[in-house]
């Protein structure tokens, strides 16, 4: 496996004006990464997404870095056919952005939550629509030489059994999963068990870590989020929390996954220090698992 880092990991510094998505490439290179992935592009004023994608690719090439993936938000379940068609076309446009970046993989969400009526009242009822739309997008992406995938993300399409059913429903060789070992905790699922279930479908993988606390223990001091079951999570540097990161990597390796493993740091401490700690731990784990 090769190590990468998501531009989202630098979000703390980007929000503070210390970095931009463009300068994050050099920051990743300095830490020791050979690749970086980008989340929804936020170009400076007066620059289009397409123009910014070219700038990012040129900067990565200058530094000898690879842009290995592009990850974007999406909602493939809309309340009208017109909105659904517009979202599909928007995502095809984002495939074009991925191509300009030079990314070989594009990850997109499939839905953000349940609705109050109709097919949107359950994941299984939504699944045929989600699969049909994801299939149309991946067919377009295949023509560009880009594979698409969805991530266990957002509570609705996050459980390992749900994302496995999604892959099977899309039923296209160009569509798989972004396996985020930490995100399964957001729906109170054991990460090692979940990763072992979906590892065969991995097109990309995220290394992420959390400290976990039960609802009965109360919120974690210093800031935290809540799981779907109202337990508590606090993002920390990879290898310093309660997610069995090394075991999850071993499971992915046994399943034959040899792609990029990207750090997605969501901690509250200094993001550069958090990324550096995670990078060192991942290098150690990979060496031990040879």
Order of alpha helices (4+ residues) and beta strands (2+ residues): beta-alpha-alpha-beta-alpha-beta-alpha-beta-alpha-beta-alpha-beta-alpha-beta-beta-beta-beta-alpha-beta-alpha
